Amino acid sequence: MNNPNRDLLVLFNQEIMTPQAIEHEVEMLHRLLYSIEGLDSLAVAHEIIDLNKYKIIIKPHQLRSLIRNRDLKPFVFLNCKN
């Protein structure tokens, strides 16, 4: 797994944890974020509202293709289902 450059603020009590334990916790946090930040997870948690066609798109393969497209038409919105 590649380590992207990211800034994480992780607060630990250094009196309780050893440096190896802290490094292990940060690596586990990186793995968790790597799996959650993927396009598949984004497609599950969002929907596309297209006001030009008056449609709500929830199919994951259509969501992925629209998210990858850099030039969205006006009035096409990415909406979080939460």
DSSP file (Angstrom, degrees, kcal/mol; ACC not computed):
  #  RESIDUE AA STRUCTURE BP1 BP2  ACC     N-H-->O    O-->H-N    N-H-->O    O-->H-N    TCO  KAPPA ALPHA  PHI   PSI    X-CA   Y-CA   Z-CA
    1    1 A M              0   0    0      0, 0.0     2,-0.2     0, 0.0    30,-0.0   0.000 360.0 360.0 360.0 130.7    0.0    0.0    0.0
    2    2 A N        -     0   0    0      1,-0.1     0, 0.0     0, 0.0     0, 0.0  -0.518 360.0-130.8 -81.7 149.1    1.4    3.3   -1.0
    3    3 A N        -     0   0    0     -2,-0.2     2,-0.1     2,-0.0    -1,-0.1  -0.844  22.6-157.0 -99.5 102.4    1.7    6.1    1.6
    4    4 A P        -     0   0    0      0, 0.0     2,-0.8     0, 0.0     0, 0.0  -0.411  31.7 -97.7 -73.3 156.8    0.3    9.3    0.2
    5    5 A N        +     0   0    0     -2,-0.1     2,-0.3     2,-0.0    -2,-0.0  -0.651  63.2 151.9 -74.5 113.9    1.4   12.6    1.6
    6    6 A R        -     0   0    0     -2,-0.8     2,-0.7     2,-0.0    -3,-0.0  -0.992  43.7-127.6-142.8 149.2   -1.3   13.5    4.1
    7    7 A D        +     0   0    0     -2,-0.3     2,-0.4     2,-0.0    -2,-0.0  -0.884  30.1 179.9-100.2 117.9   -1.3   15.5    7.2
    8    8 A L        -     0   0    0     -2,-0.7     2,-0.8     2,-0.1    -2,-0.0  -0.963  20.0-151.8-117.7 133.6   -2.9   13.7   10.2
    9    9 A L        +     0   0    0     -2,-0.4     2,-0.5     2,-0.0    -2,-0.0  -0.913  24.4 173.8-103.2 109.3   -3.3   15.1   13.6
   10   10 A V        -     0   0    0     -2,-0.8     2,-0.6     2,-0.0    -2,-0.1  -0.972  16.8-155.3-121.2 122.2   -3.2   12.2   16.0
   11   11 A L        +     0   0    0     -2,-0.5     2,-0.3     2,-0.0    -2,-0.0  -0.869  21.4 165.5-103.3 123.3   -3.2   12.8   19.7
   12   12 A F        -     0   0    0     -2,-0.6     2,-0.9     5,-0.0     3,-0.1  -0.931  42.9-115.8-130.6 154.1   -1.8   10.1   21.9
   13   13 A N    >>  -     0   0    0     -2,-0.3     4,-1.9     1,-0.2     3,-1.1  -0.831  26.9-163.0 -88.0 107.5   -0.7   10.0   25.5
   14   14 A Q  T 34 S+     0   0    0     -2,-0.9    -1,-0.2     1,-0.3     8,-0.1   0.680  83.1  65.4 -70.8 -16.6    3.0    9.3   25.1
   15   15 A E  T 34 S+     0   0    0      1,-0.1    -1,-0.3    -3,-0.1    -2,-0.0   0.816 110.6  36.1 -72.6 -28.0    3.4    8.1   28.7
   16   16 A I  T <4 S+     0   0    0     -3,-1.1     2,-0.3     1,-0.1    -2,-0.2   0.856 114.3  56.5 -91.2 -39.7    1.1    5.2   28.1
   17   17 A M  S  < S-     0   0    0     -4,-1.9    -1,-0.1     2,-0.0    -5,-0.0  -0.730  73.9-133.1-103.1 143.7    2.1    4.2   24.5
   18   18 A T     >  -     0   0    0     -2,-0.3     4,-2.2     1,-0.1     5,-0.2  -0.457  32.1-107.1 -81.5 162.0    5.5    3.3   23.1
   19   19 A P  H  > S+     0   0    0      0, 0.0     4,-2.3     0, 0.0     5,-0.2   0.850 122.1  53.9 -59.9 -33.1    6.7    4.8   19.9
   20   20 A Q  H  > S+     0   0    0      2,-0.2     4,-2.1     1,-0.2     5,-0.1   0.892 108.2  49.2 -67.6 -38.4    6.2    1.5   18.1
   21   21 A A  H  > S+     0   0    0      2,-0.2     4,-2.2     1,-0.2    -1,-0.2   0.885 110.9  50.0 -67.9 -38.2    2.6    1.4   19.3
   22   22 A I  H  X S+     0   0    0     -4,-2.2     4,-2.3     2,-0.2    -2,-0.2   0.921 110.6  49.6 -64.6 -43.7    2.0    4.9   18.1
   23   23 A E  H  X S+     0   0    0     -4,-2.3     4,-2.1     1,-0.2    -2,-0.2   0.881 110.4  51.1 -62.6 -38.4    3.4    4.0   14.7
   24   24 A H  H  X S+     0   0    0     -4,-2.1     4,-2.3     2,-0.2    -1,-0.2   0.913 109.5  49.8 -65.0 -43.0    1.2    1.0   14.5
   25   25 A E  H  X S+     0   0    0     -4,-2.2     4,-2.2     2,-0.2    -2,-0.2   0.900 110.8  49.3 -63.1 -41.4   -1.9    3.0   15.4
   26   26 A V  H  X S+     0   0    0     -4,-2.3     4,-2.3     2,-0.2    -1,-0.2   0.895 110.8  50.3 -65.8 -39.7   -1.0    5.6   12.7
   27   27 A E  H  X S+     0   0    0     -4,-2.1     4,-2.2     2,-0.2    -2,-0.2   0.900 110.6  49.2 -64.8 -40.8   -0.5    2.8   10.1
   28   28 A M  H  X S+     0   0    0     -4,-2.3     4,-2.2     2,-0.2    -2,-0.2   0.882 110.6  51.0 -65.5 -37.9   -3.9    1.2   11.0
   29   29 A L  H  X S+     0   0    0     -4,-2.2     4,-2.5     2,-0.2    -2,-0.2   0.899 108.9  51.5 -64.4 -40.8   -5.5    4.7   10.7
   30   30 A H  H  X S+     0   0    0     -4,-2.3     4,-2.4     2,-0.2    -2,-0.2   0.916 109.8  49.3 -61.7 -43.4   -3.9    5.1    7.2
   31   31 A R  H  X S+     0   0    0     -4,-2.2     4,-1.9     2,-0.2    -2,-0.2   0.906 111.0  50.0 -62.9 -41.9   -5.3    1.7    6.1
   32   32 A L  H  X S+     0   0    0     -4,-2.2     4,-1.8     1,-0.2    -2,-0.2   0.936 113.3  45.0 -62.0 -47.5   -8.7    2.6    7.4
   33   33 A L  H  X S+     0   0    0     -4,-2.5     4,-2.4     1,-0.2    -2,-0.2   0.861 109.2  57.1 -65.7 -35.9   -8.7    5.9    5.5
   34   34 A Y  H  < S+     0   0    0     -4,-2.4    -1,-0.2     1,-0.2    -2,-0.2   0.894 110.8  43.0 -62.4 -40.6   -7.3    4.3    2.4
   35   35 A S  H >< S+     0   0    0     -4,-1.9     3,-0.6     1,-0.2     6,-0.2   0.838 117.0  46.3 -76.1 -31.5  -10.2    1.8    2.2
   36   36 A I  H 3< S+     0   0    0     -4,-1.8    -2,-0.2     1,-0.2    -1,-0.2   0.828 104.2  60.4 -79.6 -32.3  -12.9    4.4    3.0
   37   37 A E  T 3< S+     0   0    0     -4,-2.4    -1,-0.2    -5,-0.2    -2,-0.1   0.344  81.2 117.7 -81.4   8.8  -11.7    7.1    0.6
   38   38 A G  S <> S-     0   0    0     -3,-0.6     4,-1.7    -4,-0.1     5,-0.1  -0.232  77.7-112.5 -74.7 165.2  -12.1    5.0   -2.5
   39   39 A L  H  > S+     0   0    0      1,-0.2     4,-2.2     2,-0.2     5,-0.1   0.814 114.4  58.8 -67.5 -31.8  -14.5    5.7   -5.4
   40   40 A D  H  > S+     0   0    0      2,-0.2     4,-1.5     1,-0.2    -1,-0.2   0.912 106.9  46.4 -65.5 -42.0  -16.7    2.7   -4.5
   41   41 A S  H  > S+     0   0    0     -6,-0.2     4,-1.7     1,-0.2    -1,-0.2   0.875 111.8  52.0 -66.8 -36.9  -17.4    4.0   -1.0
   42   42 A L  H  X S+     0   0    0     -4,-1.7     4,-0.9     1,-0.2    -2,-0.2   0.900 107.9  51.7 -64.6 -40.6  -18.1    7.5   -2.4
   43   43 A A  H  < S+     0   0    0     -4,-2.2    -1,-0.2     1,-0.2    -2,-0.2   0.820 109.4  50.3 -67.4 -31.0  -20.5    6.0   -4.9
   44   44 A V  H  < S+     0   0    0     -4,-1.5    -1,-0.2     1,-0.2    -2,-0.2   0.862 114.2  43.5 -73.2 -35.7  -22.4    4.2   -2.2
   45   45 A A  H  < S+     0   0    0     -4,-1.7    36,-2.7    -5,-0.1    37,-0.5   0.519 112.9  53.4 -90.5  -6.0  -22.7    7.3    0.0
   46   46 A H  E  <  -A   80   0A   0     -4,-0.9     2,-0.3    34,-0.2    34,-0.2  -0.789  56.2-161.5-127.2 167.8  -23.7    9.8   -2.7
   47   47 A E  E     -A   79   0A   0     32,-2.5    32,-3.4    -2,-0.3     2,-0.5  -0.959  22.3-122.0-141.1 159.2  -26.2   10.4   -5.4
   48   48 A I  E     -AB  78  57A   0      9,-2.3     9,-3.1    -2,-0.3     2,-0.7  -0.905  16.4-158.1-105.7 128.0  -26.3   12.7   -8.4
   49   49 A I  E     -AB  77  56A   0     28,-3.0    28,-2.9    -2,-0.5     2,-0.8  -0.931   7.7-168.6-105.6 114.7  -29.1   15.2   -8.8
   50   50 A D  E  >> +AB  76  55A   0      5,-3.0     5,-2.2    -2,-0.7     4,-0.8  -0.880  10.6 179.3-106.7 103.1  -29.4   16.2  -12.4
   51   51 A L  T  45S+     0   0    0     24,-2.5    25,-0.1    -2,-0.8    -1,-0.1   0.638  77.6  66.4 -79.6 -13.7  -31.8   19.2  -12.7
   52   52 A N  T  45S+     0   0    0     23,-0.5    -1,-0.2     1,-0.2    24,-0.1   0.886 119.0  21.9 -70.4 -38.5  -31.4   19.4  -16.4
   53   53 A K  T  45S-     0   0    0     -3,-0.2    -2,-0.2     2,-0.1    -1,-0.2   0.403 105.4-121.9-107.1  -0.8  -33.1   16.1  -16.9
   54   54 A Y  T  <5 +     0   0    0     -4,-0.8     2,-0.3     1,-0.2    -3,-0.2   0.939  67.5 133.6  56.2  51.2  -35.0   16.1  -13.6
   55   55 A K  E   < -B   50   0A   0     -5,-2.2    -5,-3.0     2,-0.0     2,-0.5  -0.935  52.2-147.2-130.1 151.8  -33.4   12.8  -12.5
   56   56 A I  E     -B   49   0A   0     -2,-0.3     2,-0.6    -7,-0.2    -7,-0.2  -0.989  20.5-153.1-115.3 121.5  -31.7   11.4   -9.5
   57   57 A I  E     +B   48   0A   0     -9,-3.1    -9,-2.3    -2,-0.5    -2,-0.0  -0.849  29.9 155.8-101.6 120.9  -28.9    9.0  -10.4
   58   58 A I        +     0   0    0     -2,-0.6    -1,-0.1   -11,-0.2   -12,-0.1   0.432  34.2 115.7-121.3  -4.5  -28.1    6.3   -7.8
   59   59 A K     >  -     0   0    0      1,-0.1     4,-2.3     2,-0.0     3,-0.4  -0.540  62.9-138.9 -71.2 127.4  -26.6    3.5   -9.9
   60   60 A P  H  > S+     0   0    0      0, 0.0     4,-2.6     0, 0.0     5,-0.2   0.848  98.9  52.0 -58.8 -38.7  -23.0    3.1   -8.8
   61   61 A H  H  > S+     0   0    0      1,-0.2     4,-1.6     2,-0.2     5,-0.1   0.870 112.5  45.8 -69.4 -34.1  -21.5    2.6  -12.3
   62   62 A Q  H  > S+     0   0    0     -3,-0.4     4,-2.1     2,-0.2    -1,-0.2   0.876 112.1  52.2 -71.7 -37.4  -23.2    5.8  -13.5
   63   63 A L  H  X S+     0   0    0     -4,-2.3     4,-2.6     2,-0.2     5,-0.2   0.931 108.5  50.6 -62.4 -45.8  -22.1    7.7  -10.4
   64   64 A R  H  X S+     0   0    0     -4,-2.6     4,-2.1     1,-0.2    -1,-0.2   0.908 111.2  47.9 -60.1 -42.6  -18.4    6.6  -11.0
   65   65 A S  H  X S+     0   0    0     -4,-1.6     4,-1.1     1,-0.2    -1,-0.2   0.887 114.0  46.4 -68.8 -36.8  -18.5    7.8  -14.6
   66   66 A L  H  < S+     0   0    0     -4,-2.1    -2,-0.2     2,-0.2    -1,-0.2   0.862 111.9  50.8 -72.1 -35.0  -20.0   11.1  -13.7
   67   67 A I  H  < S+     0   0    0     -4,-2.6    -2,-0.2     1,-0.2    -1,-0.2   0.889 109.5  51.0 -68.9 -38.2  -17.6   11.7  -10.8
   68   68 A R  H  < S+     0   0    0     -4,-2.1     2,-0.4    -5,-0.2    -1,-0.2   0.800  90.5  93.4 -67.5 -28.3  -14.6   10.9  -13.0
   69   69 A N     <  -     0   0    0     -4,-1.1     3,-0.1    -5,-0.2    -4,-0.0  -0.534  61.0-164.0 -70.1 122.2  -15.9   13.4  -15.6
   70   70 A R  S    S+     0   0    0     -2,-0.4     2,-1.0     1,-0.2    -1,-0.2   0.775  76.0  64.2 -78.7 -27.1  -14.2   16.8  -14.8
   71   71 A D        +     0   0    0      0, 0.0     2,-0.2     0, 0.0    -1,-0.2  -0.723  69.5 179.7-104.1  85.2  -16.6   18.9  -16.9
   72   72 A L        -     0   0    0     -2,-1.0     3,-0.1    -3,-0.1    -2,-0.0  -0.573  29.8-114.0 -81.9 147.7  -20.0   18.6  -15.3
   73   73 A K    >   -     0   0    0     -2,-0.2     3,-0.9     1,-0.1    -1,-0.1  -0.344  44.0 -84.1 -71.7 159.4  -22.9   20.4  -16.8
   74   74 A P  T 3  S+     0   0    0      0, 0.0   -22,-0.2     0, 0.0    -1,-0.1  -0.363 113.6  25.5 -62.4 147.5  -24.5   23.3  -14.9
   75   75 A F  T 3  S+     0   0    0      1,-0.2   -24,-2.5   -24,-0.1     2,-0.5   0.779  85.9 123.8  66.7  31.6  -27.1   22.2  -12.4
   76   76 A V  E <   -A   50   0A   0     -3,-0.9     2,-0.4   -26,-0.2   -26,-0.2  -0.986  42.8-172.3-117.4 117.0  -25.7   18.7  -11.9
   77   77 A F  E     -A   49   0A   0    -28,-2.9   -28,-3.0    -2,-0.5     2,-0.6  -0.864  27.3-136.7-120.8 143.8  -25.0   18.2   -8.2
   78   78 A L  E     -A   48   0A   0     -2,-0.4     2,-0.4   -30,-0.2   -30,-0.2  -0.879  31.3-168.0 -93.5 120.2  -23.3   15.5   -6.0
   79   79 A N  E     -A   47   0A   0    -32,-3.4   -32,-2.5    -2,-0.6     2,-0.4  -0.928  18.5-131.9-118.5 132.6  -25.5   15.0   -3.0
   80   80 A C  E     -A   46   0A   0     -2,-0.4   -34,-0.2   -34,-0.2   -35,-0.1  -0.658  10.7-145.4 -80.5 133.6  -24.6   13.1    0.2
   81   81 A K              0   0    0    -36,-2.7    -1,-0.1    -2,-0.4   -35,-0.1   0.663 360.0 360.0 -73.5 -15.9  -27.3   10.6    1.2
   82   82 A N              0   0    0    -37,-0.5    -1,-0.3     0, 0.0   -36,-0.1   0.525 360.0 360.0 -70.6 360.0  -26.6   11.2    4.9
